[in-house]
């Protein structure tokens, strides 16, 4: 096995368990709602609390990654994620749950700046789109593991919160193994992120803008999929957990296939990634709109969610591959932090709005809103494509 392949394998494993911790919060919304007694609107605020902690920590973490290198951030971040997911499982009421969600999100801020820097410094450019997609499979893969363990398996053999506690213990074990097996790359200059320089890169700005709207669709879908399946489609919690896992598996496939297609295109790296990303996101909008159609049969609703997984959940591999191709290597941590902040920004606002519409009108209205939001992201991707062809854009 080559050094690059070994590093990629370790990073994908790290991303998988890190995402299992973070997305346990999202996959477990139906359990948390029943155990603590949350309205759909309050569920949206819990998702927002996790996203807020994630967002606030991103730029500081990005600066640390660029200065110290990714290895210490990855090891410490996984230990912090273990603490956060255990705190979610032990929260007995609404406000402690909000605080635990915020801690969990802040710990997850270590993921994208550190793993993306590792991809850029260890993987050849010719296969970087695929490598980013494979690493990003850890996100959807971890989400699927969270669904099966937290929602479907653990409650059937023990207490409702057993899965959260098991995930925390697993994260500690993986952190120790990762510390021994991963070599890492040295850091560079310690400095505050150069936000002004990123702001002058017009292709980067439009891509981050697209991320704001597509991120709103991604995080909201993940946060409400199980509730939608149990409340609107009227399946059991176990079946909803399986549907959530299938959606995440589809998202994993979408990330890898999209990266493979982009790598085979002949355009420059950033432009090739953006072109394929545009097609993927456009299909996602159509599938979100399909969920707003009244009277969908159960198999059709499940199939539409799986398709949403491949597109709306599957776009981030190309999003980051395009973003890292638009900036110098020594700015990858900061650029990734900015890109993830954009994704999270949409997620701060959309989940409560989605939940409010579901409470006040129906889930159909909520999905229609989300399709409209994602459409704005598609329009901004078209702008990004035009700007990647502009020699003054970067």
VOLO-765355 format. One line per 2 residues: number of its first residue (from 0); their letters; for each residue x, y negated, z negated of C-alpha. Coordinates in steps of 0.5 Angstrom, whole numbers. Layout:
BEGIN
NUM = A = X:Y:Z  ... $
END
This chain:
BEGIN
0 = XX = 0:0:0  3:-7:2 $
2 = XX = 4:-12:-3  -2:-16:0 $
4 = XX = -7:-11:0  -5:-9:-7 $
6 = XX = -6:-16:-9  -13:-17:-6 $
8 = XX = -15:-10:-9  -13:-13:-16 $
10 = XX = -17:-20:-15  -23:-17:-12 $
12 = XX = -23:-12:-18  -22:-18:-23 $
14 = XX = -28:-22:-19  -33:-16:-19 $
16 = XX = -32:-16:-27  -32:-24:-28 $
18 = XX = -39:-24:-24  -42:-18:-27 $
20 = XX = -41:-23:-34  -44:-29:-31 $
22 = XX = -49:-26:-27  -52:-22:-32 $
24 = XX = -55:-28:-34  -59:-29:-28 $
26 = XX = -60:-22:-27  -63:-21:-34 $
28 = XX = -68:-27:-34  -74:-23:-34 $
30 = XX = -71:-19:-40  -69:-26:-43 $
32 = XX = -76:-29:-42  -80:-23:-45 $
34 = XX = -75:-23:-51  -75:-30:-53 $
36 = XX = -81:-32:-50  -79:-37:-44 $
38 = XX = -84:-40:-39  -81:-40:-32 $
40 = XX = -79:-47:-33  -75:-46:-39 $
42 = XX = -72:-40:-35  -70:-45:-30 $
44 = XX = -66:-50:-35  -63:-44:-38 $
46 = XX = -60:-43:-31  -58:-50:-30 $
48 = XX = -55:-50:-37  -50:-44:-34 $
50 = XX = -49:-48:-28  -47:-54:-32 $
52 = XX = -42:-51:-36  -39:-48:-30 $
54 = XX = -39:-55:-26  -36:-59:-32 $
56 = XX = -30:-54:-32  -29:-54:-25 $
58 = XX = -24:-60:-24  -20:-59:-30 $
60 = XX = -19:-51:-28  -17:-53:-21 $
62 = XX = -12:-58:-24  -9:-52:-29 $
64 = XX = -9:-47:-23  -5:-52:-18 $
66 = XX = 0:-53:-24  1:-47:-28 $
68 = XX = -1:-42:-22  -7:-37:-22 $
70 = XX = -5:-31:-27  -6:-34:-34 $
72 = XX = -12:-38:-32  -15:-31:-29 $
74 = XX = -13:-27:-35  -16:-33:-40 $
76 = XX = -22:-34:-36  -24:-26:-37 $
78 = XX = -23:-26:-44  -27:-33:-45 $
80 = XX = -33:-29:-40  -33:-23:-45 $
82 = XX = -34:-28:-51  -40:-32:-47 $
84 = XX = -44:-26:-44  -44:-23:-51 $
86 = XX = -46:-29:-54  -52:-29:-49 $
88 = XX = -54:-22:-51  -54:-24:-59 $
90 = XX = -58:-31:-58  -64:-30:-61 $
92 = XX = -68:-36:-59  -68:-41:-54 $
94 = XX = -63:-47:-56  -57:-42:-58 $
96 = XX = -59:-38:-51  -58:-45:-48 $
98 = XX = -51:-46:-51  -49:-39:-50 $
100 = XX = -51:-40:-42  -46:-46:-42 $
102 = XX = -40:-43:-45  -41:-37:-40 $
104 = XX = -41:-42:-34  -35:-46:-37 $
106 = XX = -31:-39:-37  -33:-37:-30 $
108 = XX = -30:-44:-27  -24:-40:-27 $
110 = XX = -26:-36:-22  -26:-39:-15 $
112 = XX = -20:-44:-16  -15:-39:-18 $
114 = XX = -18:-33:-14  -18:-37:-8 $
116 = XX = -11:-40:-9  -8:-33:-9 $
118 = XX = -12:-31:-3  -8:-37:1 $
120 = XX = -1:-36:-2  -1:-28:-1 $
122 = XX = -5:-27:5  -3:-28:13 $
124 = XX = -8:-33:16  -10:-28:22 $
126 = XX = -14:-24:17  -15:-29:11 $
128 = XX = -23:-30:13  -24:-22:12 $
130 = XX = -19:-23:6  -24:-28:3 $
132 = XX = -30:-24:5  -27:-18:1 $
134 = XX = -25:-22:-5  -32:-25:-5 $
136 = XX = -35:-18:-5  -33:-18:-12 $
138 = XX = -39:-24:-13  -45:-20:-10 $
140 = XX = -42:-13:-13  -41:-16:-20 $
142 = XX = -48:-19:-19  -51:-12:-17 $
144 = XX = -47:-8:-23  -50:-13:-28 $
146 = XX = -57:-12:-25  -56:-4:-25 $
148 = XX = -53:-4:-32  -57:-10:-36 $
150 = XX = -64:-9:-33  -65:-2:-30 $
152 = XX = -60:2:-35  -58:-1:-41 $
154 = XX = -66:-3:-44  -68:5:-42 $
156 = XX = -63:8:-47  -62:2:-52 $
158 = XX = -64:-5:-54  -66:-10:-49 $
160 = XX = -59:-14:-50  -55:-7:-50 $
162 = XX = -52:-9:-43  -50:-16:-44 $
164 = XX = -45:-13:-50  -43:-7:-46 $
166 = XX = -41:-12:-40  -37:-16:-45 $
168 = XX = -33:-10:-48  -31:-8:-41 $
170 = XX = -29:-15:-39  -24:-15:-45 $
172 = XX = -21:-8:-42  -20:-11:-35 $
174 = XX = -17:-17:-37  -12:-13:-41 $
176 = XX = -11:-9:-35  -10:-14:-30 $
178 = XX = -5:-18:-34  -1:-12:-34 $
180 = XX = -2:-11:-26  -2:-17:-23 $
182 = XX = 4:-21:-21  1:-28:-19 $
184 = XX = 5:-34:-16  8:-40:-19 $
186 = XX = 5:-46:-20  7:-53:-17 $
188 = XX = 6:-60:-19  2:-62:-25 $
190 = XX = -3:-67:-23  -10:-70:-23 $
192 = XX = -14:-68:-17  -13:-73:-11 $
194 = XX = -21:-74:-10  -20:-80:-6 $
196 = XX = -15:-76:-1  -21:-70:-1 $
198 = XX = -26:-76:1  -22:-78:7 $
200 = XX = -23:-71:10  -29:-72:13 $
202 = XX = -30:-65:15  -29:-63:8 $
204 = XX = -34:-68:6  -39:-65:10 $
206 = XX = -38:-58:9  -38:-60:1 $
208 = XX = -45:-63:3  -48:-57:6 $
210 = XX = -45:-53:0  -50:-57:-5 $
212 = XX = -56:-55:-1  -54:-48:1 $
214 = XX = -52:-47:-7  -58:-50:-9 $
216 = XX = -61:-44:-5  -56:-39:-7 $
218 = XX = -57:-40:-15  -64:-41:-15 $
220 = XX = -65:-34:-11  -61:-31:-16 $
222 = XX = -64:-34:-22  -71:-32:-20 $
224 = XX = -71:-26:-15  -73:-21:-21 $
226 = XX = -78:-25:-24  -81:-26:-17 $
228 = XX = -81:-19:-16  -84:-17:-23 $
230 = XX = -89:-23:-23  -91:-24:-15 $
232 = XX = -89:-17:-12  -92:-14:-18 $
234 = XX = -86:-8:-19  -83:-6:-25 $
236 = XX = -77:-9:-28  -73:-3:-27 $
238 = XX = -75:-3:-19  -74:-11:-19 $
240 = XX = -67:-9:-22  -66:-4:-16 $
242 = XX = -68:-10:-11  -64:-15:-14 $
244 = XX = -58:-10:-14  -60:-8:-6 $
246 = XX = -60:-16:-5  -53:-16:-8 $
248 = XX = -50:-11:-4  -53:-14:2 $
250 = XX = -49:-20:0  -43:-16:0 $
252 = XX = -44:-14:7  -46:-21:10 $
254 = XX = -39:-24:7  -35:-18:10 $
256 = XX = -38:-18:17  -38:-26:17 $
258 = XX = -31:-26:16  -29:-21:21 $
260 = XX = -33:-24:26  -30:-31:25 $
262 = XX = -23:-28:25  -24:-25:32 $
264 = XX = -26:-32:35  -21:-36:38 $
266 = XX = -22:-43:36  -18:-46:30 $
268 = XX = -19:-42:23  -23:-48:20 $
270 = XX = -28:-49:26  -29:-41:28 $
272 = XX = -31:-40:20  -36:-46:21 $
274 = XX = -39:-44:27  -40:-37:24 $
276 = XX = -43:-40:18  -48:-44:22 $
278 = XX = -51:-38:25  -51:-34:18 $
280 = XX = -54:-40:14  -59:-41:20 $
282 = XX = -62:-34:19  -62:-35:12 $
284 = XX = -67:-41:12  -72:-37:17 $
286 = XX = -72:-31:11  -73:-36:6 $
288 = XX = -79:-39:10  -81:-32:11 $
290 = XX = -82:-31:3  -87:-37:3 $
292 = XX = -92:-33:8  -98:-31:4 $
294 = XX = -100:-23:2  -93:-20:4 $
296 = XX = -93:-13:3  -88:-10:-2 $
298 = XX = -84:-7:2  -83:-13:7 $
300 = XX = -82:-18:1  -76:-13:-1 $
302 = XX = -74:-13:6  -74:-20:6 $
304 = XX = -70:-21:0  -65:-16:2 $
306 = XX = -64:-20:8  -63:-27:4 $
308 = XX = -58:-23:1  -54:-22:7 $
310 = XX = -55:-29:9  -56:-34:3 $
312 = XX = -52:-30:-2  -47:-28:4 $
314 = XX = -45:-35:6  -39:-36:1 $
316 = XX = -34:-32:4  -34:-37:10 $
318 = XX = -35:-43:6  -29:-42:2 $
320 = XX = -25:-40:8  -27:-46:12 $
322 = XX = -25:-50:6  -18:-48:5 $
324 = XX = -17:-48:12  -18:-56:12 $
326 = XX = -13:-58:6  -6:-57:5 $
328 = XX = -4:-51:1  -2:-55:-6 $
330 = XX = -9:-58:-6  -13:-51:-5 $
332 = XX = -15:-51:-13  -17:-58:-13 $
334 = XX = -21:-57:-6  -24:-51:-9 $
336 = XX = -26:-54:-15  -30:-60:-11 $
338 = XX = -33:-55:-6  -36:-51:-12 $
340 = XX = -38:-57:-16  -42:-58:-9 $
342 = XX = -45:-51:-10  -47:-52:-17 $
344 = XX = -49:-59:-16  -55:-56:-12 $
346 = XX = -56:-51:-17  -57:-56:-23 $
348 = XX = -63:-59:-20  -67:-53:-16 $
350 = XX = -68:-48:-21  -72:-52:-25 $
352 = XX = -76:-55:-19  -77:-48:-16 $
354 = XX = -80:-46:-23  -84:-52:-24 $
356 = XX = -88:-50:-17  -88:-43:-19 $
358 = XX = -92:-45:-25  -96:-50:-22 $
360 = XX = -98:-47:-15  -95:-41:-13 $
362 = XX = -88:-37:-12  -90:-39:-4 $
364 = XX = -89:-46:-5  -83:-45:-9 $
366 = XX = -80:-41:-3  -82:-46:2 $
368 = XX = -78:-52:-2  -72:-47:-2 $
370 = XX = -72:-46:5  -73:-54:6 $
372 = XX = -67:-55:2  -63:-50:6 $
374 = XX = -65:-53:12  -61:-60:10 $
376 = XX = -55:-55:9  -55:-52:16 $
378 = XX = -56:-59:19  -49:-61:15 $
380 = XX = -46:-55:18  -47:-58:25 $
382 = XX = -44:-64:23  -38:-60:20 $
384 = XX = -37:-57:26  -37:-63:30 $
386 = XX = -32:-66:25  -27:-60:26 $
388 = XX = -26:-62:33  -24:-69:31 $
390 = XX = -17:-70:30  -18:-75:25 $
392 = XX = -22:-71:21  -17:-68:16 $
END
